[in-house]
Amino acid sequence: MVNNKVNLLIIGTQKAGTTSLYQYIRQHEDIYFSEIKEVMYFAKDELYAKGEDYYHSFFQKHNGESIVASAYVHMLPCVKCPDRVRKYNPDMKFIIMLRDPVERAYSAYNYAIKNGWEDKRNSFEETTKLEKERVKNKEYSLMYFENGQYHKHIKYWQKYFPKDNFLLIKDAELKNCPADVLKKIFLFLGVKDYSGMIDMSKEFNKAGTVRSRFLQSFLLKQNSHVIKLLGGILPSQLKVWIRKNILTKIIRFNMIDKENTALEESRYAAMHVLFQDDIKNMKDEFGIEL
């Protein structure tokens, strides 16, 4: 169990560079990240019911670092999370990665197709008809449009935490000026500027395709089938080790490095209409152009 409570969360958004950010900032000597990047404790009822001891089991190697962090990119649209997080730590700080919402939605759609979560017979446009039911069922990985309503979700979180507790970063900033972004993050966290010591030579979790869609779907399901099968047998730390050191390597082997094709201009324009109000609100209130 950690000595300090977790005090930093990356809460969004999917397909916006959170994996690269995680890999960069975890290199800081005074920042300790959970044993696995995505910890779904606050978002999943069955996990939250296990209590703080369960949550802290993902931080066993904490060694006095001042910043204790974890992430789950689907926390941003989760309406239960803000109150749960406030009860856990009212001083929590948050980093939110942002990306052009249409591009993010299309990337998430392709990611879901690749992993077998989305029926490949459904076109990107057709999934808009399924969105209402998916939001109702909290199918976060399939909520391509709801997940991109950034202003709506950020304002909801700010009912529970002050604005100064949030740092908003565009994915393009991280790609084009990673050292500047890291300086900003370290200042936000009140830790030493360590940007000159961070290896930023690799881009993580790039879009691509897979050798076997069945294998990818099997391994990447929330609370992987493999872990579920072993859940009643193995201790939590061993399950974390399996996810981190075995399943991750199999998933990487199954990947083929190939970028997805961008949306055609006419399709992009049609989808952009779905986000135009939220985009305007982000610019008007936060000064962020998407």
Secondary structure as UniProt FT lines:
FT   STRAND          8..12
FT   TURN            14..15
FT   HELIX           18..25
FT   TURN            26..27
FT   TURN            29..30
FT   STRAND          31..38
FT   TURN            41..43
FT   HELIX           45..48
FT   TURN            49..50
FT   HELIX           52..56
FT   HELIX           57..59
FT   TURN            60..61
FT   STRAND          67..71
FT   TURN            73..74
FT   TURN            76..77
FT   TURN            79..80
FT   HELIX           81..88
FT   TURN            90..91
FT   STRAND          93..98
FT   HELIX           101..114
FT   TURN            115..116
FT   TURN            120..121
FT   HELIX           125..130
FT   HELIX           131..136
FT   TURN            137..138
FT   HELIX           140..142
FT   TURN            144..145
FT   HELIX           146..148
FT   HELIX           150..157
FT   TURN            158..160
FT   HELIX           163..165
FT   STRAND          166..170
FT   HELIX           171..176
FT   HELIX           178..189
FT   HELIX           195..197
FT   STRAND          209..210
FT   HELIX           213..220
FT   HELIX           225..230
FT   TURN            231..233
FT   HELIX           236..242
FT   HELIX           243..247
FT   HELIX           248..254
FT   STRAND          255..256
FT   HELIX           265..272
FT   HELIX           273..275
FT   HELIX           276..286
//
